[in-house]
């Protein structure tokens, strides 16, 4: 399968239902000491859980989206979307999706490497992305692609992200 750049006029608002199964999460512990705060993050097993949500390509919150996809016949089976952030010269990956039938076949790695080359070609200094602390399969994939933990937000989704095991984790990779 070859990677193709998707056209805004053909795919703006294109809806994809994303689902994944997780059996682990990153347990976030934040402790306040007299003059310091300590944060720990440890992978813990959990009951097998299926998570599901929708994404929409070329969403309005992305200023200058670039989207690449892979097709089986005429069906979009894998996609990666991102944008160059001018002010800090980084490339933000907003979405990556592989149809369940095509997972663990190398499509995600191909798309990630493709967008990484694109980011280097446009002189981005780093790639960043967000992932939920409960999305263990994605975290494992991102780490295998050379991404590393760079930050977190315990109030990104709700006021109970830590309790819900759904903390926003930021991952990044230096380029060049």
TAGIUR-V833796 format. One record per helix or strand of 2 or more residues. SS is the DSSP state (hx for helix, st for strand). FROM is the first residue (numbers start at 1). TO is the last residue. If there is no record, write none. Layout:
ss from to
SS FROM TO
SS FROM TO
This chain:
ss from to
st 3 5
hx 8 11
st 15 32
st 37 56
st 66 72
st 75 85
hx 86 88
st 90 98
hx 100 102
hx 107 121
st 126 132
hx 136 144
st 148 153
hx 161 164
st 168 174
